[in-house]
Amino acid sequence: MLRFFIQPQLNTIVDSVIGYEMLIKEYRDGTWRMPASFSAIPAHDMAELLIATAKELSLKVGSVSFNVDRNQILDDQLIHALIAAQTV
């Protein structure tokens, strides 16, 4: 099972949340951990989770950060999901 955990990005000058960083974790051995391999996550699964999470966060802030590795950024399905997530 995969899910994104979020942490706020703060503007310390005005003390407000300006965005969120999305950190993907995998549930295994009874706890949430970093995936052993980000490239092993199917692009379809990552895309669906990314879009669903971005929809929820879009009600709160205007920007999110999301980390990808080299293989993921070259995957057309994930690229389309990143584009779709920007329109939610």
Backbone as CSV, one residue per row, in Angstrom:
resi,resn,N_x,N_y,N_z,CA_x,CA_y,CA_z,C_x,C_y,C_z
1,MET,0.841,-1.167,0.000,0.000,0.000,0.000,0.893,1.241,0.000
2,LEU,0.541,2.188,-0.842,1.284,3.445,-0.946,0.392,4.615,-0.568
3,ARG,0.988,5.635,-0.033,0.277,6.897,0.189,1.285,8.019,0.307
4,PHE,0.791,9.218,0.082,1.628,10.394,0.257,1.430,10.941,1.663
5,PHE,2.524,11.273,2.295,2.503,12.045,3.522,2.879,13.459,3.103
6,ILE,2.297,14.430,3.735,2.584,15.808,3.342,3.229,16.552,4.502
7,GLN,4.084,17.476,4.128,4.645,18.382,5.131,4.533,19.792,4.560
8,PRO,4.167,20.734,5.414,3.957,22.098,4.930,5.254,22.786,4.541
9,GLN,5.145,23.643,3.542,6.218,24.558,3.173,5.777,25.920,3.701
10,LEU,6.604,26.508,4.520,6.207,27.718,5.235,6.891,28.969,4.706
11,ASN,6.146,30.046,4.710,6.703,31.375,4.520,6.903,31.912,5.928
12,THR,8.140,31.929,6.395,8.406,32.317,7.777,8.256,33.815,8.022
13,ILE,8.266,34.598,6.949,8.118,36.041,7.119,6.697,36.388,7.547
14,VAL,5.715,35.769,6.903,4.318,36.049,7.254,3.679,34.894,8.015
15,ASP,4.473,33.877,8.342,4.029,32.729,9.129,2.778,32.073,8.535
16,SER,2.920,31.643,7.271,1.787,30.976,6.622,2.283,29.814,5.761
17,VAL,1.370,28.891,5.519,1.669,27.746,4.659,1.492,28.194,3.212
18,ILE,2.526,27.981,2.389,2.445,28.389,0.981,2.351,27.185,0.041
19,GLY,2.573,26.005,0.588,2.500,24.800,-0.227,2.765,23.579,0.626
20,TYR,2.779,22.440,-0.041,3.080,21.190,0.653,4.075,20.381,-0.165
21,GLU,4.930,19.672,0.533,5.803,18.697,-0.111,5.174,17.336,0.112
22,MET,5.030,16.582,-0.977,4.420,15.266,-0.909,5.521,14.209,-0.869
23,LEU,5.492,13.380,0.167,6.506,12.348,0.356,5.816,10.986,0.315
24,ILE,6.174,10.160,-0.657,5.512,8.867,-0.793,6.113,7.860,0.179
25,LYS,5.229,7.087,0.783,5.655,6.035,1.708,4.895,4.755,1.355
26,GLU,5.495,3.646,1.762,4.933,2.328,1.500,4.702,1.631,2.840
27,TYR,3.533,1.015,3.000,3.247,0.303,4.236,3.762,-1.126,4.118
28,ARG,4.730,-1.448,4.949,5.261,-2.809,4.973,5.836,-3.086,6.356
29,ASP,5.734,-4.333,6.736,6.222,-4.778,8.045,5.607,-3.972,9.192
30,GLY,4.330,-3.588,9.015,3.605,-2.916,10.087,3.903,-1.449,10.283
31,THR,4.606,-0.833,9.337,4.922,0.591,9.484,5.060,1.256,8.108
32,TRP,4.964,2.572,8.078,5.142,3.333,6.843,6.621,3.621,6.656
33,ARG,7.156,3.286,5.479,8.578,3.472,5.184,8.753,4.049,3.780
34,MET,9.940,4.573,3.554,10.289,4.992,2.201,10.309,3.749,1.322
35,PRO,9.828,3.843,0.095,9.895,2.674,-0.795,11.338,2.254,-1.022
36,ALA,11.542,0.942,-1.149,12.882,0.424,-1.406,13.404,0.940,-2.744
37,SER,12.481,1.070,-3.719,12.851,1.581,-5.039,11.695,2.399,-5.595
38,PHE,11.943,3.656,-5.826,10.900,4.501,-6.407,10.570,4.055,-7.827
39,SER,11.561,3.595,-8.541,11.340,3.138,-9.918,10.492,1.880,-9.982
40,ALA,10.424,1.134,-8.892,9.628,-0.095,-8.869,8.138,0.187,-8.703
41,ILE,7.784,1.416,-8.358,6.368,1.769,-8.214,5.789,1.924,-9.613
42,PRO,4.743,1.156,-9.941,4.154,1.280,-11.277,3.690,2.715,-11.538
43,ALA,3.980,3.216,-12.719,3.625,4.597,-13.075,2.127,4.838,-12.909
44,HIS,1.313,3.852,-13.263,-0.141,3.992,-13.141,-0.541,4.227,-11.679
45,ASP,0.043,3.462,-10.757,-0.262,3.621,-9.327,0.177,4.982,-8.827
46,MET,1.377,5.383,-9.209,1.900,6.682,-8.802,1.028,7.808,-9.360
47,ALA,0.622,7.674,-10.612,-0.193,8.703,-11.261,-1.537,8.858,-10.567
48,GLU,-2.206,7.749,-10.294,-3.515,7.823,-9.629,-3.403,8.461,-8.253
49,LEU,-2.408,8.039,-7.493,-2.216,8.567,-6.152,-1.844,10.049,-6.187
50,LEU,-1.022,10.429,-7.124,-0.618,11.823,-7.277,-1.823,12.712,-7.570
51,ILE,-2.647,12.307,-8.521,-3.808,13.119,-8.896,-4.805,13.205,-7.742
52,ALA,-5.080,12.087,-7.075,-6.022,12.093,-5.949,-5.529,12.993,-4.819
53,THR,-4.254,12.924,-4.511,-3.699,13.743,-3.433,-3.686,15.216,-3.819
54,ALA,-3.323,15.509,-5.049,-3.306,16.906,-5.511,-4.701,17.514,-5.462
55,LYS,-5.727,16.729,-5.783,-7.104,17.242,-5.710,-7.451,17.671,-4.292
56,GLU,-7.085,16.855,-3.328,-7.389,17.201,-1.937,-6.607,18.428,-1.483
57,LEU,-5.355,18.505,-1.858,-4.531,19.628,-1.424,-4.886,20.929,-2.134
58,SER,-5.446,20.832,-3.330,-5.761,22.046,-4.095,-6.780,22.922,-3.374
59,LEU,-7.526,22.355,-2.472,-8.488,23.138,-1.697,-7.804,23.972,-0.615
60,LYS,-6.552,23.632,-0.321,-5.843,24.280,0.786,-4.761,25.252,0.331
61,VAL,-4.016,24.870,-0.715,-2.894,25.689,-1.175,-2.798,25.631,-2.693
62,GLY,-2.009,26.527,-3.242,-1.862,26.584,-4.691,-0.684,25.824,-5.249
63,SER,0.165,25.256,-4.374,1.315,24.537,-4.927,1.679,23.334,-4.062
64,VAL,2.197,22.331,-4.746,2.734,21.150,-4.070,4.057,20.802,-4.732
65,SER,4.914,20.158,-3.973,6.186,19.662,-4.500,6.137,18.144,-4.469
66,PHE,6.750,17.571,-5.470,6.687,16.127,-5.637,8.015,15.686,-6.222
67,ASN,8.664,14.741,-5.598,9.975,14.283,-6.066,9.837,13.054,-6.954
68,VAL,10.595,13.035,-8.022,10.637,11.882,-8.919,12.094,11.534,-9.196
69,ASP,12.323,10.270,-9.538,13.683,9.903,-9.921,13.809,9.960,-11.446
70,ARG,14.973,9.686,-11.938,15.250,9.816,-13.379,14.340,8.935,-14.223
71,ASN,14.135,7.701,-13.807,13.275,6.795,-14.573,11.823,7.268,-14.603
72,GLN,11.356,7.798,-13.485,9.969,8.264,-13.428,9.747,9.476,-14.319
73,ILE,10.693,10.392,-14.342,10.508,11.605,-15.139,10.529,11.294,-16.628
74,LEU,11.041,10.138,-17.002,11.058,9.729,-18.400,9.835,8.889,-18.775
75,ASP,8.971,8.612,-17.819,7.792,7.788,-18.058,6.627,8.663,-18.520
76,ASP,6.139,8.433,-19.738,5.065,9.259,-20.304,3.809,9.268,-19.438
77,GLN,3.467,8.128,-18.857,2.255,8.062,-18.039,2.370,8.969,-16.816
78,LEU,3.520,8.970,-16.199,3.708,9.830,-15.037,3.755,11.297,-15.443
79,ILE,4.367,11.593,-16.568,4.396,12.973,-17.067,2.978,13.492,-17.292
80,HIS,2.133,12.673,-17.904,0.737,13.073,-18.127,-0.003,13.268,-16.802
81,ALA,0.312,12.434,-15.809,-0.307,12.597,-14.496,0.143,13.891,-13.840
82,LEU,1.410,14.241,-13.990,1.901,15.514,-13.439,1.185,16.700,-14.088
83,ILE,0.982,16.610,-15.374,0.264,17.670,-16.083,-1.193,17.727,-15.620
84,ALA,-1.820,16.551,-15.505,-3.223,16.491,-15.070,-3.369,17.019,-13.644
85,ALA,-2.407,16.711,-12.797,-2.474,17.175,-11.399,-2.423,18.692,-11.307
86,GLN,-1.833,19.340,-12.291,-1.757,20.806,-12.268,-3.072,21.464,-12.630
87,THR,-3.983,20.698,-13.201,-5.260,21.280,-13.629,-6.394,20.991,-12.667
88,VAL,-6.129,20.291,-11.558,-7.199,19.966,-10.621,-7.447,21.086,-9.663
